[in-house]
Amino acid sequence: MEAFLILTTQVIQLYIYALICSAILSWLIAFKIINTSNRFVFVVIDFLYRLTEPALRPIRRFLPNLGGVDISPIVLILILIFLRNLFVGWFYG
């Protein structure tokens, strides 16, 4: 059972890293630091978009419009940290 807990926490941690990378890449694209016409960059961005967007879309529906600021990744990261701590507390508690 401990192996399942370790696997679950590692998957959650990897997804958090993917969310952070996706947010950073979106900033770099917005400030025109990264060129999306590069094929490798496009593949990485597309992969991260397909990985993170299904979880971010429902959160964006409930958040108020804050102009150009998207805080949905922060909300999702906090939810994932809560779930990870909940699993660890349930297993060791």
Secondary structure, 3 states (H helix, E strand, C coil): CHHHHHHHHHHHHHHHHHHHHHHHHHHHHHCCCCCCCCHHHHHHHHHHHHHHHHHHHHHHHHCCCCCCCCCHHHHHHHHHHHHHHHHHHHHHC
